[in-house]
Amino acid sequence: MNPFSMTVLIVLIVAVAKVMSRRYQSLGQQQDRTVQSADAIRAQDEIRQLKDRVAVLERVVTDNHGSLGLDREIERLRDR
């Protein structure tokens, strides 16, 4: 094997190795995006649930009639 063909073969091997390496990296990144998408969906669902809970708490706190009754109930329990 002459030096020219050996050089061409080495360059070809390095080029193929780089292409394969990039391909495997892109496949790994694609799987990470899928996992992140699932995590994002789960996080959005949790945020929606928390917003619903906060809305209920705001309603309970701002309801004057309920809060007055709650105050009376607390005072009645304290008096015992």
HELIX and SHEET records of a PDB file:
HELIX    1   1 PRO A    3  THR A   62  1                                  60    
HELIX    2   2 ASN A   64  ASP A   79  1                                  16    
END                                                                             
